[in-house]
């Protein structure tokens, strides 16, 4: 699934981030622990240069513990990157971000100057909730709908750290088809931008392969079917979602499946692993290189002379 969803305020946000980056000491990037690769801020690595980066894996209470550990090991091996797995509804976990900031930028503390941190993240990843906890008051508007934060703002935490908050930004175009599906499944993209049936079938196929026991237990199923649509139909039967004539209401079943994944009702699930991300990024890089080559070839073609 190819997604192109880039509201106007996101164009402005990228420009503003570039303008203030020279004044920033450290970047805090909030990602979804269930999809750390697909929920990366598209401009984090492009803009940060050699500045230290804290990858905050939020919503780890909804994510598979073993896979989250794999992600932390993978991220911590990258140059200048430190990871932290948290749940935003646990304030004591959130405040660890400040301790890590001071550890990674000790020179500012030693000089008696505020640490200037930019906090970023894609829509609906929990960034605003984290900011409110760090500030100890309601600063950023929160909500379950993506793209709540619309403009950049400066927040003095009055504890030696100043936050520069940025709107949630998605890629202008999500080149990795799998990432597009995962973003939709987790709620990073507005539900009006896709068909429930399309997204739910992708999720069902993944659940069958990687989390079959959770699915069996949650929906009280016996032997699991072999295909995504058969699974959705079985869930609909089990829940009694029927239309006239006894047919399963597939749309309602798809909505329930996505809702129960997002709320963690099915269980602690991750939709991607570091190995999956590495393999998919190789494919994306090859695709982009091919598109760039084709673009250059088109430019080199001479224009046909107009006949008189």
N, C-alpha and C positions, 0 to 999 in steps of 0.2 A: 504494500500500500504506500503510495507516494503522497505525502502531506505537504501542502503549501499553506501556511497559516502564519502570517507575519503582520499583525496590526500596526497601524501607523506609529503608535507611541513607541514601538520596539525599534524602529529605525532611529528615532530621536534618542532613545536610550543608549544605543550603541555609540552614537556620536559623542554623547555626554561622557560615557565611560572612557573613551579615548582621550578626551580633553583633560580629565582629572587624574589619569593614571600616573602621571609624573609626581603627583603629591601623595601617592598611596605607598604605605610600607609593606602591607601584607593583604592577601586576598583570601576571603572565606567563601568557598563555593559549596552551597547546599545542594546535595543530590538525593534522589530517592534510593534508599538502600535496596529496593527490589529491582531497580534498573539503573545502577550507577553509570553505566556507559551511555545508555540512551538518554538519560536525564542530565548529562553534562551541559553546562552553559557553553554554547557554541563559540564564545569569544574569550573564554578564560585563558587558554594557552596562547592564543594569538596576541592578547593584550598584556599579559603579566610579565613577559620577558624573564628576568632572573629573580623576580620577587617570590618570596615563599608563599606557598599555597596550602591552605587547610581544606581538605575534602571532608565535609560533614555528611556522613551517611545517615540521613534522617529517616524516620519511620522504621527503624530496625526492629521494633516490636511487631511489625507486619512481615518481616523478611526472615528467610531461612538462616539460622545462626551459622551453620557451617559455610554457606556460600558467602555470607557477610565477612567471615574471617578470611576467606580466600580473596575477597576484594580488598580488604585492608592490607593484606600481605602484598598484593599486586600493586596497589597505589603507593604504599610506603617505599617500594623499590624504585620509584620514579624520582628523578632529580628535583629536589626542592619541594617535594610533596609530603605532607603528613596527613593521615586520615584519623577520623574520629567517628565512631558509631554511636548514635544517640536516638532517643525518643523525645520529641519536642514537648510532650506532656509531662516530662520529668525534669523540673527546673534544675536539679542538682547535676544532671547530665549536660544540660545546655550550657551551664556556667563554666564547664571544662573548656569551652571554646576560648574564653578569656585567658585562662591559665596557659593554654597552648600558644596564644598570640604573644604573651609576654616571654615565653620560652624561646620562640622563634625570632623575636625582634627585641633582644635584651638591650641593645644600644639606646633605644628611645627612652626606656625606663631609666637607664643610667644617666642620661642627659637631662632627666626631669621633664621630658616632653611627652605629649600624648602620642600613643600609637595610632596611626591612621589606617584603618582597615576598611576595605571595600567588601561588602557582602553581596553575593549574587546567586542566582539560581533560576531555573526555568519556572514557568507558572505552576502553581498548586503543589510546590514541593515542601511547603511549610516554612519558608523563609520569614514571613511576617510574624508568625507565632514565635519563632526563635528571637527575633528582634525585640518583641514585646517583653519576653522573659529577661533578656539581657538588660533592657532599659528599666525593668521594674515597673513599667506603666504601659498603657496602650499608646503606642506610637504609630504602628503600621496597621492598616486595615487588613483583617483576615477574612477568609471565606472559602467555601468549597469549590467555587467557580474559578477557573484559571484566569490569569491576567488581571488580578485585583489591583496591584500596585502599578500606577500609571506614570509616576515621575520620580526622579532622583531626589533624595533628601539626605541631609547631614544630621546625625544624631550623636550628641555628646553624652556618653554613658556616665560621665562624671566620676570615673574610676581609673582614669589614665588612658582610656581608649575612646576614640571617636569613630563612629561607623558611617560609611557612605553607603546608603541603601540604593539599590538599582531595581528598575522594573524587571519582572521575569521575562526572559528572552528565549524564544525558540529559533531554530534554524530557519532562514528564509525558505529553504526547501530541505526536507528530511530525505537525504539520499539513500539511507539504509532502510529498505522496506520493513525489516524486522523492528527497527527502532520506532518507526511510525506506528506500527500496531501496539507496541508496548507502551508508548506514550498515551495512546488512546485508552488502552486497558486500565492504566493506573489513574486516568482522569486528568492528565496534564493538558489535554486538548478538549475543548468544549464538545459535549456530546452531540451538538447540532452539526458538527463537522464530519460525522461519519455515520454509517449504518450499524446499529447494534448487532445485527445478525452477522455482519462481516467480522467485526471485532471479537464477538463472543465465540465464533467458530475457531478463530486463531487461538484464543485462550483455551478453549476446550481441547484442542489438539495437543497443546503444550501440557496441560494438566494430565491428560491421559498418559503421556509419555514420561513425565518427570514426577508427578505427584498422584499416582493412581489410588494409593491407599487413603489419602486425605479425601479424595472425591467420593470413594466408596463409603467412607464413614460419614461424611457430611450429608450425603443424599440417600443414605441407607440403600445402596445398590448392591446387587449380587455380583455376578460376573459382568465386568465392564465390556462395552462394545468396542469395536475396532476403529470407528470413525468419529470425528467431532460432532457431526449432525446427529448421529445415533445417540451419542452421549447427551446432547442437549434435549433430544426427544425423551430419553429415559428419565432425565431430571424433571422434565415437564410432567410426565406420567406420575412420578413419585410425589410431586408437589400438588398434583391435581389441577394443573393449569390447562383447562380444556375449553375449547370453543364449541359452538353448535355442531352436532354431528359426532362429538367425541374426539375430534382432532386436537392435538396439543397446540396450545398458544405459544408458538416458537418465539415470538417477539418478547412476550412477557418473561419467558424462561431465560432468554438471553440477557434481559435487563437484570434479573435476579442473580444470574451467574456473575455478571460484572460487579454488581453492587456487593455481593458477598465476598468477592475477592478483595475489593478495595477496602472493605471494613475489617478484613482479616478473619471473617467468620469461617471461611473454608479452612484456614490454617496459615502458618507462616511460610510464605512462598516467595521465591525470587524468580524473575522471568529471564535472567541472563547470568552467565558466569564470565570470569575473565577470559577463559579460553574461547568462549563463544564470541566475545567482543573482539578479541585479537583476529580471529578468522574473518569476521564480518568487516572489520576495518580494512583488511587487505583487499577484499572485494570492492569496497567503496572507493579506495584509493585507485584501484585499477580502472574502475568506471569513470572517475573524475579525470584521470589521465587521458583516457580514450576520448571523453567529451572535449577536453582541451585541445587534443590533437585534431579532432574533426573540425573544431571551431577555427583553428589556424588554417586548415586546408581550404575551408570555405572562403576565408578572407583572401587567400592567394589566387583564387580563380579570377581571371580577367573578366571585366564586364563586357558584355556583348555590345557592339556598336549598334546604335539605333539606325535603322534603314530610313533613308530619306525618300 
